[in-house]
Amino acid sequence: MREYELVVVLSPELGDEDVPTAFDKISQFVAGRGGEVTEVNRWGRRKLAYPIRRHQEGSYVVSQVKLDPQTAAELEANLRISEDVLRHLLVRAGE
C-alpha cells in the first residue's frame, strides 16, 4: 500500500450539505477495494482560477488515502467519469 494525497473539486451544483455524501462515495470506493482514507479536509466552496464546464466555483476536498497502485489508477478512471467531480489530482505522498 502506498500513501497518496487526493484533491477533488466537486461541482457547485451540489449543495453544501451534499458534499460529504459525494465524498463518501469516493471513500466507499477506496474502502471497497482494500484501501483506506486516513484524513479528510473540506476546504469548502472556492472560486476557480478559470471556468471549468462553465462553473466559476467548486467545493474542494483534500484527503490522505492509502491504496495499491493499480487501485489508484482505477480510482482516477472512476473520478474522470464522475459527473460530480470537476477536477481531481492524485499524487503519491511522502517521498
Secondary structure, 3 states (H helix, E strand, C coil): CEEEEEEEEECCCCCCCCHHHHHHHHHHHHHHCCCEEEEEEEEEEEEEEEEECCEEEEEEEEEEEEECHHHHHHHHHHHHHCCCEEEEEEEECCC
